[in-house]
Amino acid sequence: MAKQTLTRLREKEVWDRARLLREVYHVAPSLADAIGREQIDERDAMLLLLAALVHGPRKANSVVCIPKKKCALFTRRLRVNGIFRGDRVHGSYLGKNGGLSLVADSCVALGWLNRQ
């Protein structure tokens, strides 16, 4: 099911924030519910990671509707910690533990954790 979702995501060229948020709910509904609408930074970090998984880190910034300064800060933290390398994401968010990986990597983007 998750593989079909990723394939469906790749078919589109332009992604808006609402579409990506729907995919977060589709892939990890309990995780998305836990974030809630008030925790915007956490949601934005997850949206950036999912956009990077589909489009690559370089194009992800232009795909999501997140302020440029915030995107740059998240991207820098993810590159420093080795999650973004070149135009690839070194993480998998679609497997059995995909939701946990997505949360952990979003915490890295937010500056709450470091990955070694």
ChimeraX attribute file (.defattr): number of C-alpha atoms within 10 A of each C-alpha:
attribute: neighborCount
match mode: 1-to-1
recipient: residues
	/A:1	8
	/A:2	16
	/A:3	11
	/A:4	9
	/A:5	13
	/A:6	16
	/A:7	11
	/A:8	10
	/A:9	20
	/A:10	14
	/A:11	9
	/A:12	10
	/A:13	8
	/A:14	12
	/A:15	16
	/A:16	14
	/A:17	16
	/A:18	12
	/A:19	13
	/A:20	20
	/A:21	17
	/A:22	14
	/A:23	19
	/A:24	21
	/A:25	13
	/A:26	14
	/A:27	21
	/A:28	18
	/A:29	13
	/A:30	12
	/A:31	15
	/A:32	20
	/A:33	11
	/A:34	9
	/A:35	14
	/A:36	11
	/A:37	11
	/A:38	8
	/A:39	10
	/A:40	11
	/A:41	17
	/A:42	18
	/A:43	19
	/A:44	24
	/A:45	24
	/A:46	24
	/A:47	28
	/A:48	26
	/A:49	29
	/A:50	25
	/A:51	24
	/A:52	22
	/A:53	22
	/A:54	18
	/A:55	23
	/A:56	19
	/A:57	24
	/A:58	14
	/A:59	13
	/A:60	22
	/A:61	22
	/A:62	17
	/A:63	19
	/A:64	23
	/A:65	16
	/A:66	19
	/A:67	10
	/A:68	12
	/A:69	9
	/A:70	16
	/A:71	20
	/A:72	13
	/A:73	14
	/A:74	23
	/A:75	25
	/A:76	14
	/A:77	22
	/A:78	26
	/A:79	16
	/A:80	15
	/A:81	17
	/A:82	16
	/A:83	21
	/A:84	22
	/A:85	14
	/A:86	11
	/A:87	14
	/A:88	15
	/A:89	20
	/A:90	12
	/A:91	15
	/A:92	15
	/A:93	19
	/A:94	17
	/A:95	12
	/A:96	10
	/A:97	10
	/A:98	16
	/A:99	20
	/A:100	15
	/A:101	16
	/A:102	23
	/A:103	18
	/A:104	17
	/A:105	26
	/A:106	24
	/A:107	20
	/A:108	21
	/A:109	30
	/A:110	21
	/A:111	13
	/A:112	10
	/A:113	14
	/A:114	16
	/A:115	13
	/A:116	7
